[in-house]
């Protein structure tokens, strides 16, 4: 499989970015629900310390994918 996409197939970079984004989105949703259900503000802050960088990572992966395209 080539690194760049062709008219008929996606390249390895596009596929890798796609699946990393999908994994991080699932993690983002899970951490968001977990933060919502958490009572203590210290525990909630700890969860959000994971949640916020995941959101930024997804943003950067999306921007990278658009740039790669």
N, C-alpha and C positions, 0 to 999 in steps of 0.2 A: 504494500500500500504506500503510495506516495505521500509526501508531507503536504503538498498543496492539493486543493480540491480540483477535480476535473468536472466537465459538464455532466458526467454520469455518476461520479462517485465523490464522496467526501474524503478529504485527506486526513492523515493521522492527527495533525494539529487540531483541526476542526472537531474531530470526534473526541479527542482528549479533553478539549475545552468544554464540549457539550456535556460529557459525563461528569467532569469535575463540578461544573455548574449545577447539574442535577443533584449530585451528592450534597453540595453545600446548601442548596435550597431546602432539601429535606432536613438537614441539620438546623438550618435557620428557622424553619417552621417549628421543629421540635423544641428548640431552645426558647422560642417566643412563647409557646404554650406553657412551657415549664416555668418561665419567668412570671407569666400571668398567674399561675397557680401557687407561686411561692409567697409565703406570708412575710418573712423577715426581710427587711430592707438590705441587710448585709448579704444575705444569700441571693437576693434578686440582683444586686450589683455584681456579684460574682458570675452569675449566669449571663448578664448583659455584657460582661467583659469578653465573653466568647461570641455573643450574638452580634455585636456591633462590628467587630473585625470580619466576621463572616459576610455580613452585608456589603462591606467595602470590598472584600475579595470578589464577591459575585459581580459587583459593579466593574471592577478592574478586568475580570475575565471577559465580561460582555464587551467592554471597550476594546480589549485586545482581540477578541473575535471579529469585531467590526473592522478593526485595523488590518487584521490578517486577510480578511475577505477582499 
